[in-house]
């Protein structure tokens, strides 16, 4: 059963530390969780989802930075499949970091650009723009930036 939604979140995802820039513009349903957003980013960027990931974002209800992803007993990470993007991404709180592959430490900047009405007969998520291909999996990252 498909979940109904009325609005679409448009994000620009940019890979940090790479020049010229690598980026994608995606649109996703407002009812997406961070897990769903992770999958959409993986598809749009061309990653293969072989590694762990983490979102770092300000929680608008507390004003403090929180981490969302796959829970780990060694630090406080909120489960991505339980956190709705609409509870965190607001036009007043439009940015987050997304880290993929804690060994290679690919850091992405996510920026909410717009909240739009859902278009009839359009399938979401969708990638509507972008530049340059992503580096291949396990190629070492953009520098000596290992997370752990």
DSSP file (Angstrom, degrees, kcal/mol; ACC not computed):
  #  RESIDUE AA STRUCTURE BP1 BP2  ACC     N-H-->O    O-->H-N    N-H-->O    O-->H-N    TCO  KAPPA ALPHA  PHI   PSI    X-CA   Y-CA   Z-CA
    1    1 A X              0   0    0      0, 0.0     2,-0.3     0, 0.0     0, 0.0   0.000 360.0 360.0 360.0 129.7    0.0    0.0    0.0
    2    2 A X        -     0   0    0      1,-0.0     2,-0.3     0, 0.0     0, 0.0  -0.624 360.0-124.8 -83.6 139.0    1.4    3.4   -1.0
    3    3 A X        -     0   0    0     -2,-0.3     2,-0.2     1,-0.1    28,-0.1  -0.652  26.7-125.2 -81.5 137.8    1.4    6.2    1.6
    4    4 A X        +     0   0    0     -2,-0.3     2,-0.3    25,-0.0    -1,-0.1  -0.541  33.4 171.7 -83.1 148.9   -0.4    9.3    0.5
    5    5 A X        -     0   0    0     -2,-0.2     3,-0.1     1,-0.1    24,-0.0  -0.983  27.1-162.2-152.4 157.0    1.3   12.7    0.5
    6    6 A X  S    S+     0   0    0     -2,-0.3   112,-3.0     1,-0.1     2,-0.3   0.627  72.5  53.1-113.0 -23.3    0.6   16.2   -0.7
    7    7 A X  E     -A  117   0A   0    110,-0.3    23,-2.0   111,-0.0     2,-0.4  -0.806  61.2-149.1-122.0 159.8    4.0   17.9   -0.7
    8    8 A X  E     -AB 116  29A   0    108,-3.1   108,-3.0    -2,-0.3     2,-0.5  -0.982  11.9-140.7-127.7 135.0    7.5   17.1   -2.1
    9    9 A X  E     -AB 115  28A   0     19,-3.0    19,-2.3    -2,-0.4     2,-0.6  -0.854  13.7-154.3 -96.9 126.2   10.8   18.2   -0.6
   10   10 A X  E     -AB 114  27A   0    104,-2.8   103,-3.2    -2,-0.5   104,-1.3  -0.900  18.1-178.3-103.8 122.4   13.4   19.3   -3.1
   11   11 A X  E     -AB 112  26A   0     15,-2.7    15,-2.4    -2,-0.6     2,-0.5  -0.872  24.0-147.7-118.2 148.7   17.0   18.8   -1.9
   12   12 A X  E     -AB 111  25A   0     99,-2.3    99,-2.1    -2,-0.3     2,-0.5  -0.986  18.2-164.0-110.5 124.9   20.4   19.6   -3.4
   13   13 A X  E     -AB 110  24A   0     11,-3.2    11,-2.3    -2,-0.5     2,-0.4  -0.945   7.5-174.3-111.7 121.7   23.0   17.1   -2.3
   14   14 A X  E     -AB 109  23A   0     95,-2.5    95,-3.0    -2,-0.5     2,-0.6  -0.953  24.3-129.3-120.0 133.6   26.6   18.1   -2.8
   15   15 A X  E >   -A  108   0A   0      7,-2.7     3,-0.7    -2,-0.4     7,-0.5  -0.708  31.9-133.9 -79.8 120.9   29.7   15.9   -2.3
   16   16 A X  T 3  S+     0   0    0     91,-3.4    91,-0.3    -2,-0.6   126,-0.1  -0.386  78.7  25.5 -76.3 152.2   32.1   17.8   -0.1
   17   17 A X  T 3  S+     0   0    0      1,-0.2     2,-0.4    -2,-0.1    -1,-0.2   0.605  92.7 112.1  78.0  13.1   35.8   18.1   -0.8
   18   18 A X    <   -     0   0    0     -3,-0.7     2,-0.4     4,-0.1     4,-0.2  -0.976  56.3-137.2-124.0 130.3   35.6   17.5   -4.5
   19   19 A X  S    S+     0   0    0     -2,-0.4     2,-0.2     2,-0.1    -3,-0.0  -1.000  89.9  36.2-131.0 134.8   36.3   20.1   -7.2
   20   20 A X  S    S-     0   0    0     -2,-0.4    -1,-0.0   112,-0.0     0, 0.0   0.651 115.1-103.0 -63.2 160.3   34.7   20.6   -9.7
   21   21 A X        -     0   0    0     -2,-0.2     2,-0.5     1,-0.1    -2,-0.1  -0.121  25.3-152.8 -63.7 149.0   31.6   19.9   -7.7
   22   22 A X        +     0   0    0     -7,-0.5    -7,-2.7    -4,-0.2     2,-0.3  -0.992  34.4 151.4-115.1 123.9   29.6   16.7   -7.8
   23   23 A X  E     -BC  14 131A   0    108,-1.5   108,-2.3    -2,-0.5     2,-0.3  -0.978  29.8-157.8-152.2 162.4   25.9   17.2   -6.9
   24   24 A X  E     -BC  13 130A   0    -11,-2.3   -11,-3.2    -2,-0.3     2,-0.5  -0.986  11.4-147.1-139.2 148.9   22.3   16.1   -7.4
   25   25 A X  E     +BC  12 129A   0    104,-2.6   103,-2.6    -2,-0.3   104,-1.2  -0.984  29.4 177.0-115.0 122.3   18.9   17.7   -7.1
   26   26 A X  E     -BC  11 127A   0    -15,-2.4   -15,-2.7    -2,-0.5     2,-0.4  -0.876  23.4-148.5-126.4 156.9   16.3   15.3   -5.9
   27   27 A X  E     +BC  10 126A   0     99,-2.7    99,-2.1    -2,-0.3    98,-0.7  -0.995  22.1 175.0-124.7 131.9   12.6   15.4   -5.0
   28   28 A X  E     -B    9   0A   0    -19,-2.3   -19,-3.0    -2,-0.4     9,-0.0  -0.938  36.9 -90.8-133.9 154.2   11.1   13.1   -2.4
   29   29 A X  E >   -B    8   0A   0     -2,-0.3     3,-1.5   -21,-0.2   -21,-0.2  -0.310  33.3-122.6 -63.3 148.5    7.7   12.7   -0.7
   30   30 A X  T 3  S+     0   0    0    -23,-2.0    56,-0.6     1,-0.3    -1,-0.1   0.723 108.3  63.0 -63.9 -22.9    7.2   14.7    2.5
   31   31 A X  T 3  S+     0   0    0    -24,-0.2    -1,-0.3    54,-0.1    -2,-0.1   0.305  77.3 125.5 -89.2  10.9    6.4   11.5    4.4
   32   32 A X    <   -     0   0    0     -3,-1.5    53,-2.5    52,-0.1    54,-0.5  -0.353  52.5-140.5 -67.1 146.6    9.9   10.0    3.9
   33   33 A X  B  >  -H   84   0B   0     51,-0.3     4,-2.2    52,-0.1    51,-0.2  -0.495  33.0-101.1 -91.0 173.2   12.0    8.8    6.8
   34   34 A X  H  > S+     0   0    0     49,-2.0     4,-2.5    46,-1.2    47,-0.2   0.822 125.7  57.7 -65.8 -29.3   15.7    9.4    6.9
   35   35 A X  H  > S+     0   0    0     45,-1.3     4,-2.2    48,-0.3    -1,-0.2   0.940 107.0  47.1 -62.9 -46.1   16.1    5.8    5.8
   36   36 A X  H  > S+     0   0    0     44,-0.2     4,-2.3     1,-0.2    -2,-0.2   0.903 111.8  50.5 -61.2 -41.7   14.1    6.5    2.7
   37   37 A X  H  X S+     0   0    0     -4,-2.2     4,-2.6     1,-0.2    -1,-0.2   0.904 107.4  54.3 -63.5 -41.0   16.1    9.7    2.1
   38   38 A X  H  X S+     0   0    0     -4,-2.5     4,-2.6     1,-0.2    -2,-0.2   0.930 109.2  47.6 -56.2 -47.0   19.3    7.6    2.5
   39   39 A X  H  X S+     0   0    0     -4,-2.2     4,-2.3     1,-0.2    -1,-0.2   0.902 111.3  50.7 -63.7 -41.4   18.1    5.2   -0.2
   40   40 A X  H  X S+     0   0    0     -4,-2.3     4,-2.6     2,-0.2    -1,-0.2   0.896 111.4  48.3 -63.8 -40.1   17.1    8.1   -2.5
   41   41 A X  H  X S+     0   0    0     -4,-2.6     4,-2.9     2,-0.2     6,-0.3   0.923 109.6  52.6 -65.9 -43.7   20.6    9.7   -2.1
   42   42 A X  H  X>S+     0   0    0     -4,-2.6     4,-1.4     1,-0.2     5,-1.2   0.932 113.3  44.3 -56.2 -46.8   22.3    6.4   -2.8
   43   43 A X  H  <5S+     0   0    0     -4,-2.3    -2,-0.2     1,-0.2    -1,-0.2   0.930 116.2  45.5 -64.1 -46.3   20.4    6.0   -6.0
   44   44 A X  H  <5S+     0   0    0     -4,-2.6    -2,-0.2     1,-0.2    -1,-0.2   0.879 117.0  43.2 -68.0 -38.4   20.8    9.5   -7.1
   45   45 A X  H  <5S-     0   0    0     -4,-2.9    89,-0.6    -5,-0.2    -1,-0.2   0.698 109.8-118.2 -83.0 -18.7   24.6    9.7   -6.4
   46   46 A X  T  <5 +     0   0    0     -4,-1.4    -3,-0.2    -5,-0.3    -4,-0.1   0.619  61.8 146.2  90.9  12.6   25.3    6.3   -7.8
   47   47 A X      < -     0   0    0     -5,-1.2    -1,-0.3    -6,-0.3    89,-0.1  -0.387  47.9-137.7 -75.3 163.7   26.6    4.7   -4.5
   48   48 A X        -     0   0    0     -2,-0.1    -1,-0.1    -5,-0.0    -5,-0.1   0.340  32.2-119.2-107.9   4.6   25.9    1.0   -4.0
   49   49 A X        +     0   0    0      1,-0.1     4,-0.1   -11,-0.1    -2,-0.0   0.881  67.9 137.3  59.2  42.6   24.9    1.1   -0.3
   50   50 A X        +     0   0    0      2,-0.1     2,-0.2    51,-0.0    -1,-0.1   0.602  59.6  49.2 -86.9 -13.7   27.7   -1.2    0.8
   51   51 A X  S    S-     0   0    0      1,-0.1     2,-0.0    50,-0.0     0, 0.0  -0.696  89.3 -85.1-128.6 170.6   28.6    0.9    3.9
   52   52 A X        -     0   0    0     -2,-0.2    49,-2.8    48,-0.1     2,-0.3  -0.271  41.3-163.3 -70.3 162.1   27.2    2.6    7.0
   53   53 A X  E     -D  100   0A   0     47,-0.2    17,-0.7    48,-0.1     2,-0.3  -0.929   9.0-166.9-144.1 166.6   25.8    6.1    6.8
   54   54 A X  E     -DE  99  69A   0     45,-2.0    45,-3.2    -2,-0.3     2,-0.4  -0.963  11.2-148.8-158.3 137.5   24.8    8.9    9.2
   55   55 A X  E     -DE  98  68A   0     13,-3.3    13,-2.5    -2,-0.3     2,-0.5  -0.913   9.6-162.3-104.7 137.3   22.9   12.2    9.0
   56   56 A X  E     +DE  97  67A   0     41,-2.8    41,-2.6    -2,-0.4     2,-0.3  -0.987  28.0 149.0-118.0 120.9   23.9   15.1   11.2
   57   57 A X  E     -DE  96  66A   0      9,-2.1     9,-3.1    -2,-0.5     2,-0.4  -0.983  49.8-102.7-149.1 153.6   21.2   17.7   11.6
   58   58 A X  E     - E   0  65A   0     37,-0.5     2,-0.8    -2,-0.3     7,-0.3  -0.677  33.2-132.4 -77.4 130.4   19.9   20.2   14.1
   59   59 A X  E >>> - E   0  64A   0      5,-2.9     4,-3.5    -2,-0.4     3,-1.4  -0.772  12.7-152.8 -81.3 113.1   16.8   19.0   15.9
   60   60 A X  T 345S+     0   0    0     -2,-0.8    -1,-0.2    27,-0.3    28,-0.1   0.754  91.4  60.1 -63.3 -22.0   14.4   22.0   15.6
   61   61 A X  T 345S+     0   0    0     26,-0.2    -1,-0.3     1,-0.1    27,-0.0   0.750 123.8  18.2 -76.6 -21.9   12.6   21.0   18.8
   62   62 A X  T <45S-     0   0    0     -3,-1.4    -2,-0.2     2,-0.2    -1,-0.1   0.608  92.2-129.7-119.2 -21.4   15.7   21.2   20.9
   63   63 A X  T  <5S+     0   0    0     -4,-3.5     2,-0.3     1,-0.3    -3,-0.2   0.538  70.2 118.8  78.7   6.6   18.2   23.3   18.9
   64   64 A X  E   <S-E   59   0A   0     -5,-0.5    -5,-2.9     1,-0.0    -1,-0.3  -0.784  71.2-105.5-108.2 150.8   20.9   20.7   19.3
   65   65 A X  E     -E   58   0A   0     -2,-0.3     2,-0.3    -7,-0.3    -7,-0.3  -0.483  41.3-175.3 -69.7 138.6   22.7   18.6   16.7
   66   66 A X  E     -E   57   0A   0     -9,-3.1    -9,-2.1    -2,-0.2     2,-0.4  -0.915  20.6-129.7-131.8 162.4   21.6   15.0   16.5
   67   67 A X  E     -E   56   0A   0      9,-0.4    11,-2.9    -2,-0.3     2,-0.4  -0.942  21.1-172.8-115.1 134.0   22.7   12.0   14.6
   68   68 A X  E     +Ef  55  78A   0    -13,-2.5   -13,-3.3    -2,-0.4     2,-0.2  -0.989  39.2  77.7-128.6 131.8   20.3    9.8   12.6
   69   69 A X  E    S-Ef  54  79A   0      9,-2.8    11,-3.1    -2,-0.4     2,-0.6  -0.796  87.9  -8.5 174.7-128.3   21.2    6.5   10.9
   70   70 A X  S    S-     0   0    0    -17,-0.7     9,-0.1    -2,-0.2     8,-0.1  -0.906  77.4-113.5-101.7 119.1   21.7    3.0   12.1
   71   71 A X        -     0   0    0     -2,-0.6     2,-0.4     2,-0.0     5,-0.1  -0.137  33.2-168.8 -55.7 146.3   21.8    2.8   15.9
   72   72 A X  B >   -I   75   0C   0      3,-0.7     3,-1.1     5,-0.1     5,-0.3  -0.998  26.7-135.0-137.4 136.6   25.1    1.8   17.5
   73   73 A X  T 3  S+     0   0    0     -2,-0.4     3,-0.1     1,-0.2    -1,-0.1   0.695 102.0  62.0 -67.0 -16.2   25.7    0.8   21.1
   74   74 A X  T 3  S+     0   0    0      1,-0.2     2,-0.3    -3,-0.0    -1,-0.2   0.653 114.9  13.1 -87.3 -15.3   28.8    3.0   21.3
   75   75 A X  B <  S-I   72   0C   0     -3,-1.1     2,-0.8     2,-0.1    -3,-0.7  -0.991  87.2 -89.6-156.6 161.2   27.1    6.4   20.6
   76   76 A X        +     0   0    0     -2,-0.3     2,-0.4    -5,-0.1    -9,-0.4  -0.591  50.8 160.3 -80.0 107.1   23.6    7.9   20.5
   77   77 A X        -     0   0    0     -2,-0.8    -9,-0.2    -5,-0.3     2,-0.2  -0.995  34.6-133.1-127.2 125.3   22.2    7.6   17.0
   78   78 A X  E     -f   68   0A   0    -11,-2.9    -9,-2.8    -2,-0.4     2,-0.3  -0.559  35.2-101.0 -75.7 140.0   18.5    7.8   16.3
   79   79 A X  E >>  -f   69   0A   0     -2,-0.2     3,-1.7   -11,-0.2     4,-0.7  -0.457  26.1-146.5 -65.3 122.6   17.1    5.1   14.1
   80   80 A X  G >4 S+     0   0    0    -11,-3.1   -45,-1.3    -2,-0.3   -46,-1.2   0.790  95.0  60.7 -60.6 -30.9   16.6    6.5   10.6
   81   81 A X  G 34 S+     0   0    0    -12,-0.3    -1,-0.3     1,-0.2    -2,-0.1   0.580 107.1  46.9 -76.4  -8.6   13.6    4.4    9.8
   82   82 A X  G <4 S+     0   0    0     -3,-1.7     2,-0.5     2,-0.0    -1,-0.2   0.556  96.4  82.4-104.3 -12.1   11.7    6.1   12.8
   83   83 A X    <<  -     0   0    0     -4,-0.7   -49,-2.0    -3,-0.5     2,-0.3  -0.843  69.5-144.3-102.8 123.2   12.6    9.7   12.1
   84   84 A X  B >   -H   33   0B   0     -2,-0.5     3,-1.3   -51,-0.2     4,-0.4  -0.657  10.8-138.5 -84.7 136.3   10.5   11.7    9.5
   85   85 A X  G >> S+     0   0    0    -53,-2.5     4,-3.1    -2,-0.3     3,-1.5   0.854 102.4  63.9 -61.3 -33.4   12.4   14.2    7.4
   86   86 A X  G 34 S+     0   0    0    -56,-0.6    -1,-0.3   -54,-0.5   -55,-0.1   0.711  95.9  58.9 -65.9 -19.7    9.5   16.6    7.8
   87   87 A X  G <4 S+     0   0    0     -3,-1.3   -27,-0.3     1,-0.1    -1,-0.3   0.640 121.0  24.1 -80.8 -14.4   10.2   16.8   11.5
   88   88 A X  T <4 S+     0   0    0     -3,-1.5     2,-0.7    -4,-0.4    -2,-0.2   0.749 106.8  72.4-118.0 -46.2   13.7   18.1   11.0
   89   89 A X     <  +     0   0    0     -4,-3.1     2,-0.3    -5,-0.1     5,-0.2  -0.688  57.7 153.1 -84.1 114.2   13.9   19.8    7.6
   90   90 A X  B >   -J   93   0D   0      3,-1.2     3,-1.1    -2,-0.7    22,-0.2  -0.881  60.0-108.5-129.0 161.8   12.2   23.1    7.6
   91   91 A X  T 3  S+     0   0    0     -2,-0.3     3,-0.4     1,-0.3    -1,-0.0   0.801 127.1  49.6 -62.3 -25.2   12.8   26.2    5.6
   92   92 A X  T 3  S+     0   0    0      1,-0.2    -1,-0.3     2,-0.1     2,-0.1   0.569 121.5  34.2 -85.3 -10.6   14.2   27.7    8.8
   93   93 A X  B <  S+J   90   0D   0     -3,-1.1    -3,-1.2     1,-0.1    -1,-0.2  -0.561  77.2 149.9-139.0  67.5   16.4   24.5    9.3
   94   94 A X        +     0   0    0     -3,-0.4    18,-3.3    -5,-0.2     2,-0.3   0.511  43.0  74.1 -90.0  -4.6   17.3   23.6    5.8
   95   95 A X  E     + G   0 111A   0     16,-0.2   -37,-0.5    -5,-0.0     2,-0.3  -0.824  41.4 157.8-122.6 151.8   20.7   21.9    6.0
   96   96 A X  E     -DG  57 110A   0     14,-2.0    14,-3.1    -2,-0.3     2,-0.4  -0.964  32.5-121.6-152.0 163.0   22.2   18.6    7.2
   97   97 A X  E     -DG  56 109A   0    -41,-2.6   -41,-2.8    -2,-0.3     2,-0.5  -0.896  19.0-161.6-108.1 145.3   25.3   16.6    6.6
   98   98 A X  E     -DG  55 108A   0     10,-2.3    10,-2.6    -2,-0.4     2,-0.5  -0.991   4.3-164.2-127.3 120.7   25.2   13.0    5.3
   99   99 A X  E     -DG  54 107A   0    -45,-3.2   -45,-2.0    -2,-0.5     2,-0.4  -0.915   5.6-172.6-109.1 130.2   28.2   10.8    5.8
  100  100 A X  E     +DG  53 106A   0      6,-2.6     6,-2.3    -2,-0.5   -47,-0.2  -0.986  61.7  12.4-124.6 132.4   28.5    7.6    3.7
  101  101 A X     >> -     0   0    0    -49,-2.8     4,-3.9    -2,-0.4     5,-0.5   0.964  64.8-146.7  69.4  91.4   31.2    5.0    4.3
  102  102 A X  T  45S+     0   0    0      1,-0.2    45,-1.9     2,-0.2    46,-0.9   0.646  96.7  53.7 -65.8 -15.0   32.9    5.7    7.6
  103  103 A X  T  45S+     0   0    0     43,-0.2    -1,-0.2    44,-0.1    42,-0.1   0.937 121.7  26.7 -79.7 -54.4   36.2    4.4    6.1
  104  104 A X  T  45S-     0   0    0     42,-0.1    38,-0.4    37,-0.1    39,-0.3   0.735  98.6-148.5 -79.0 -23.3   36.3    6.6    3.0
  105  105 A X  T  <5 -     0   0    0     -4,-3.9     2,-0.8     1,-0.2    37,-0.2   0.936  14.6-168.0  58.0  56.6   34.2    9.2    4.8
  106  106 A X  E   < - G   0 100A   0     -6,-2.3    -6,-2.6    -5,-0.5     2,-0.5  -0.675   8.2-159.3 -76.2 113.4   32.3   10.6    1.9
  107  107 A X  E     - G   0  99A   0     -2,-0.8   -91,-3.4   -91,-0.3     2,-0.4  -0.828   9.5-172.9-100.7 131.7   30.7   13.8    3.3
  108  108 A X  E     -AG  15  98A   0    -10,-2.6   -10,-2.3    -2,-0.5     2,-0.5  -0.926  17.8-140.1-120.9 145.2   27.7   15.3    1.6
  109  109 A X  E     -AG  14  97A   0    -95,-3.0   -95,-2.5    -2,-0.4     2,-0.5  -0.930  17.5-160.4-103.4 127.4   25.9   18.6    2.2
  110  110 A X  E     -AG  13  96A   0    -14,-3.1   -14,-2.0    -2,-0.5     2,-0.4  -0.924   9.1-176.1-108.8 129.3   22.1   18.4    2.0
  111  111 A X  E     -AG  12  95A   0    -99,-2.1   -99,-2.3    -2,-0.5     2,-0.6  -0.981  23.6-137.2-129.3 123.2   20.1   21.6    1.5
  112  112 A X  E     +A   11   0A   0    -18,-3.3  -101,-0.2    -2,-0.4     3,-0.1  -0.671  27.4 174.6 -72.8 118.3   16.4   21.8    1.4
  113  113 A X  E     -     0   0A   0   -103,-3.2     2,-0.3    -2,-0.6    -1,-0.2   0.851  57.0  -8.0 -93.9 -41.6   15.7   24.2   -1.5
  114  114 A X  E     -A   10   0A   0   -104,-1.3  -104,-2.8     2,-0.0     2,-0.5  -0.986  46.4-138.9-153.4 156.2   11.9   24.1   -1.7
  115  115 A X  E     -A    9   0A   0     -2,-0.3     2,-0.3  -106,-0.2  -106,-0.2  -0.989  39.3-179.2-118.1 117.6    8.7   22.4   -0.5
  116  116 A X  E     -A    8   0A   0   -108,-3.0  -108,-3.1    -2,-0.5     2,-0.2  -0.744  32.2 -98.5-118.1 158.0    6.5   21.9   -3.4
  117  117 A X  E     -A    7   0A   0     -2,-0.3  -110,-0.3  -110,-0.2     2,-0.1  -0.522  51.5 -98.4 -70.5 146.2    3.0   20.5   -4.1
  118  118 A X        -     0   0    0   -112,-3.0     2,-0.4    -2,-0.2    -1,-0.1  -0.425  37.8-129.3 -62.7 135.6    3.0   17.0   -5.4
  119  119 A X    >   -     0   0    0     -2,-0.1     3,-1.3     1,-0.1     2,-0.1  -0.727  24.3-109.6 -89.7 138.9    2.6   16.9   -9.2
  120  120 A X  T 3  S+     0   0    0     -2,-0.4     3,-0.1     1,-0.2    -1,-0.1  -0.412  98.3   9.3 -66.4 138.9    0.0   14.6  -10.6
  121  121 A X  T 3  S+     0   0    0      1,-0.2     2,-0.5    -2,-0.1    -1,-0.2   0.679  95.5 127.4  65.0  21.4    1.3   11.5  -12.5
  122  122 A X    <   -     0   0    0     -3,-1.3     2,-0.5     4,-0.0    -1,-0.2  -0.923  54.8-136.9-107.2 134.0    4.9   12.1  -11.4
  123  123 A X        -     0   0    0     -2,-0.5     2,-0.3    -3,-0.1    -3,-0.0  -0.791  31.2-119.0 -93.4 127.1    6.7    9.2   -9.7
  124  124 A X  S    S+     0   0    0     -2,-0.5     2,-0.2     2,-0.1   -96,-0.1  -0.862  81.6  46.8-114.8 150.0    8.7   10.1   -6.6
  125  125 A X  S    S+     0   0    0    -98,-0.7     2,-0.3    -2,-0.3   -97,-0.2   0.545  76.8 163.2 -74.2 163.2   11.5   10.0   -5.6
  126  126 A X  E     -C   27   0A   0    -99,-2.1   -99,-2.7    -2,-0.2     2,-0.6  -0.996  38.9-133.9-150.1 149.2   13.2   11.5   -8.6
  127  127 A X  E     +C   26   0A   0     -2,-0.3  -101,-0.2  -101,-0.2     3,-0.1  -0.906  23.8 176.2-100.6 122.6   16.5   13.1   -9.5
  128  128 A X  E     -     0   0A   0   -103,-2.6     2,-0.3    -2,-0.6  -102,-0.2   0.576  61.0  -0.1-107.6 -11.6   15.8   16.2  -11.6
  129  129 A X  E     +C   25   0A   0   -104,-1.2  -104,-2.6     2,-0.0     2,-0.3  -0.983  61.7 147.3-165.3 166.0   19.4   17.6  -12.1
  130  130 A X  E     -C   24   0A   0     -2,-0.3     2,-0.4  -106,-0.3  -106,-0.2  -0.929  28.4-126.5 171.2 169.8   23.0   17.0  -11.3
  131  131 A X  E     -C   23   0A   0   -108,-2.3  -108,-1.5    -2,-0.3    -2,-0.0  -0.999  61.8  -5.5-141.5 136.1   26.6   17.2  -12.4
  132  132 A X  S    S-     0   0    0     -2,-0.4    -1,-0.3  -110,-0.2  -109,-0.2   0.582  76.9 -83.2  64.5 148.6   29.4   14.7  -12.7
  133  133 A X        -     0   0    0      1,-0.1     2,-0.1  -111,-0.1   -87,-0.1  -0.480  44.5-111.1 -78.6 149.6   29.6   11.1  -11.7
  134  134 A X        -     0   0    0    -89,-0.6    -1,-0.1    -2,-0.2     3,-0.1  -0.444  38.7 -97.1 -74.6 154.2   30.4   10.0   -8.1
  135  135 A X        -     0   0    0      1,-0.1    -1,-0.1    -2,-0.1     3,-0.1  -0.315  51.0 -93.3 -63.1 156.8   33.7    8.3   -7.3
  136  136 A X    >   -     0   0    0      1,-0.1     3,-0.9    -3,-0.1    -1,-0.1  -0.294  49.5 -85.0 -70.1 158.9   33.6    4.5   -7.2
  137  137 A X  T 3  S+     0   0    0      1,-0.2    -1,-0.1     2,-0.1   -36,-0.0  -0.269 108.4  11.4 -58.0 146.9   33.0    2.6   -4.0
  138  138 A X  T 3  S+     0   0    0      1,-0.1    -1,-0.2    -3,-0.1    -2,-0.1   0.784  80.6 132.8  56.8  35.9   36.0    1.9   -1.8
  139  139 A X  S <  S-     0   0    0     -3,-0.9    -1,-0.1    -4,-0.0    -2,-0.1   0.440  81.2 -96.1 -96.9   0.8   38.4    4.2   -3.7
  140  140 A X        -     0   0    0      2,-0.0     3,-0.4     4,-0.0    -3,-0.1   0.389  55.6 -98.7 109.2  -5.0   39.8    5.8   -0.6
  141  141 A X        -     0   0    0      1,-0.2   -36,-0.1     3,-0.1   -35,-0.1  -0.193  50.5 -64.8  83.0-179.2   37.8    9.0   -0.1
  142  142 A X  S    S-     0   0    0    -38,-0.4     2,-0.3   -37,-0.2    -1,-0.2   0.404 106.6 -32.3 -91.0   2.5   38.7   12.6   -1.1
  143  143 A X  S    S-     0   0    0     -3,-0.4     2,-1.9   -39,-0.3    -1,-0.1  -0.967  97.7 -41.4 171.5-165.7   41.6   12.8    1.4
  144  144 A X  S    S+     0   0    0     -2,-0.3    -3,-0.1     1,-0.2   -40,-0.1  -0.521  83.9 128.1 -85.2  71.9   42.8   11.6    4.7
  145  145 A X        +     0   0    0     -2,-1.9    -1,-0.2   -41,-0.2    -3,-0.1  -0.214  25.9 164.3-124.6  42.1   39.4   12.0    6.3
  146  146 A X        -     0   0    0      1,-0.1   -43,-0.2     2,-0.1   -42,-0.1  -0.383  26.8-153.4 -63.1 136.2   38.6    8.7    8.0
  147  147 A X              0   0    0    -45,-1.9    -1,-0.1   -46,-0.1   -44,-0.1   0.888 360.0 360.0 -79.8 -40.9   35.7    9.0   10.5
  148  148 A X              0   0    0    -46,-0.9   -45,-0.1   -45,-0.0    -1,-0.1   0.374 360.0 360.0-127.4 360.0   36.6    6.1   12.8
